[in-house]
Amino acid sequence: MALAGAAAGVDAFGEVPHRIMASAYLGRGDHASAWRVYARYQRLLKRELGLEPSTEFRALVEALK
């Protein structure tokens, strides 16, 4: 988890570290933290680049709504 967080800090727009963090939280049963990782990344992409996370990342957390 710490390594994925560090990677996300180096490349804020890189999806893989964010997806790994969300998956790790889900694996621990921490759905709220997984959703926060996704929502924070989604807001960043939308605000800075006008993009959305990948279909794979959305599917990972979609059931948490």
Secondary structure, 3 states (H helix, E strand, C coil): CHHHHHHHHHCCCCHHHHHHHHHHHHHCCCHHHHHHHHHHHHHHHHHHHCCCCCHHHHHHHHCCC
